[in-house]
């Protein structure tokens, strides 16, 4: 599950559904990753490494995921 603020998906001059679809596609590519790695992937895919105009917060929750022991 991905919970996020509008800053992750909204872009000026773009229908918000496009950003939501982009977020869903980015999250779908993380099914075998730990939640923290999934969050990093989604941020990189949607925000890149450049300056962003809006605040962004997100939470990735995966039921039953177990991280490798360290």
C-alpha positions in Angstrom: 0.0 0.0 0.0 1.3 3.5 -0.9 0.0 6.5 1.0 1.2 9.9 -0.2 0.6 13.6 -0.2 -0.4 15.4 -3.4 3.1 16.7 -4.0 4.2 13.2 -5.1 1.7 13.0 -8.0 0.5 16.5 -9.0 2.2 18.4 -11.7 1.2 21.8 -13.2 -0.5 21.4 -16.5 -1.0 17.7 -16.1 -4.2 15.7 -15.1 -3.6 14.2 -11.6 -4.6 10.8 -12.9 -1.4 10.7 -14.9 0.7 11.1 -11.8 -1.3 8.5 -9.9 -0.8 6.0 -12.7 2.9 6.9 -12.7 3.0 6.2 -8.9 1.2 2.9 -9.3 3.6 1.8 -12.0 6.6 2.7 -9.9 5.2 0.8 -6.9 4.4 -2.3 -9.0 8.1 -2.5 -9.9 9.0 -3.0 -6.2 7.1 -6.2 -5.2 10.2 -8.0 -4.1 11.8 -5.0 -2.3 11.7 -4.1 1.3 9.3 -1.1 2.1 12.2 1.4 2.5 13.7 0.4 -0.8 10.3 0.6 -2.4 9.8 4.1 -1.1 13.2 5.1 -2.4 12.4 3.7 -5.8 9.0 5.5 -6.0 10.6 8.8 -5.0 13.4 8.5 -7.5 10.9 7.4 -10.3 8.5 10.3 -9.6 10.8 13.1 -8.4 14.2 12.3 -9.8 17.1 14.0 -8.1 16.1 17.6 -9.0 14.3 20.4 -7.2 10.6 19.8 -6.5 8.0 22.6 -6.0 5.8 20.9 -3.4 6.3 19.1 -0.1 6.1 15.3 -0.4 5.4 12.6 2.2 4.8 9.0 1.5 4.4 5.7 3.4 4.9 2.2 2.0 3.2 -0.6 3.9 3.6 -4.2 2.8 1.8 -6.9 4.8 3.8 -9.9 5.8 7.1 -8.5 4.4 10.1 -9.7 6.4 13.4 -7.9 6.0 16.5 -10.0 5.9 18.3 -10.4 9.2 21.3 -8.1 9.6 
